[in-house]
Amino acid sequence: MANQNRQGQGSSNRGFAGMDERKQKEIASKGGKEAHRQGKAHEFTSEEAREAGKKGGQQAHARGTAHEFDSQEAREAGRKGGRNS
């Protein structure tokens, strides 16, 4: 029988997929930083970021995992966003 990884899928615990999550994030972070340093990373425009957020929200609602804001929370989030832009 094949070896099972932590998620119960696949046949090997070797390589990147077999590393603990903290180590994977550390390596991925280094790759992202290097791509930016070399000027090869994609820089999102405001419109692209807005569209990506919209798609993510739609997916979260479709899965039933989205947080439903009440009107007070929505106002506070809008204020925070306005201050950060």
Secondary structure, 3 states (H helix, E strand, C coil): CCCCCCCCCCCCCCHHHHCCHHHHHHHHHHHHHHHHHCCCCCCCCHHHHHHHHHHHHHHHHHHCCCCCCCHHHHHHHHHHHHHHC
